């Protein structure tokens, strides 16, 4: 791939353009807002000048509701040899294109499974897709050259290709992305009118659960409007679980010992099913989940503290597999949780203590 046209310079489009430009592809940028395209160009994503002729690949990165119209316009103008979109739903846009009577041999639907709470070109990063799944949904009609262009795009963005049926993809993202976003928003909504004294008690757990609720509602309305059925089906199942949990908790309030036992069993059932589901979430680099040992280090909120911890861990010969930071309420301090292989935890703890760090048991 030598040339590309990216239509839509939000987070995903600009990030992909930056990755391509960094690896030597000449990238042209287009957006309904020319100023946004110029911003992306200034961030190293390419040029906002139109290409002189057809490019190798046209990447459409617009909201799902506008994918089909944007692709149809580009295909009719013959701007590229191959076309793809990066919308978070796949079945609907393809059916819309089919209804327009377009030749879809030059098109493939794709979806990079990566993003952030922030949107727009200023939130973009050429490393956004590194190590992340990038779903490709070819059909029997997809031209081999177009599939190869899509695979090359995924490789240049350092992502991991995953081939799926379009409708199976939409059901999957409803489960792992769209439904969880709504549930997180519902949990976060409980905080809107909560007493300030209660909100001040927020810890890492509530931050983890509600983090994605900070995303742009307008963007999510577009996403959910394109995949409402599968999301509604999953929410109905969650609602049934909630009803059972409410009944079980009411049982725990009862003066009747039998009802309390039934209530405890019901709550335990919900929690154990949660354990089983969470255990299936892929671990680091998509591998099987690994149980890490946590070494918790108390730090002051000062420049260089994290760098010192990681440097001391390196000196101890320990690889930090993951890290989590919990900030202390009302204090300029926090707790850094270093997740390491179980056999390395004791040695790391001893090495950090020797270097003056305070550890929490």
Buried (B, 14 or more C-beta within 10 A) or exposed (E): BEBBBBBBBBBBBBBBBBBBBBEEBBBBBBBEEEEBBBBBBEBBBBBBEEBEEEBBBBBBBBBBBBBBBBBBEBBEEEBBBBBBBBBBBBBBBBEBBEEBEBEBBBBBBBBBBBBBEEBBBEBBBBBBBEEBBBBBBBEEEBBEEBBEBBBBBBBBBBBBBBEBBBBEBBBBBBBEBBBBBBBBBBEBEEEEEEEEEEEEEEEEEBEEBBEBBEBBEEBBEBBBEBBEEBBEEBBEEBEEBBEBBEEBBEBBEEEEEEBBEBBBEBBEBBEEEEEEEEEEEEEEEEEEEEEBBEBBBEBEEEEEBBEBBBEBBEEBEBEBBEBEEBBBEEEEBBBBBBBBBEEBBEBBBEBBEEBEBEBEE
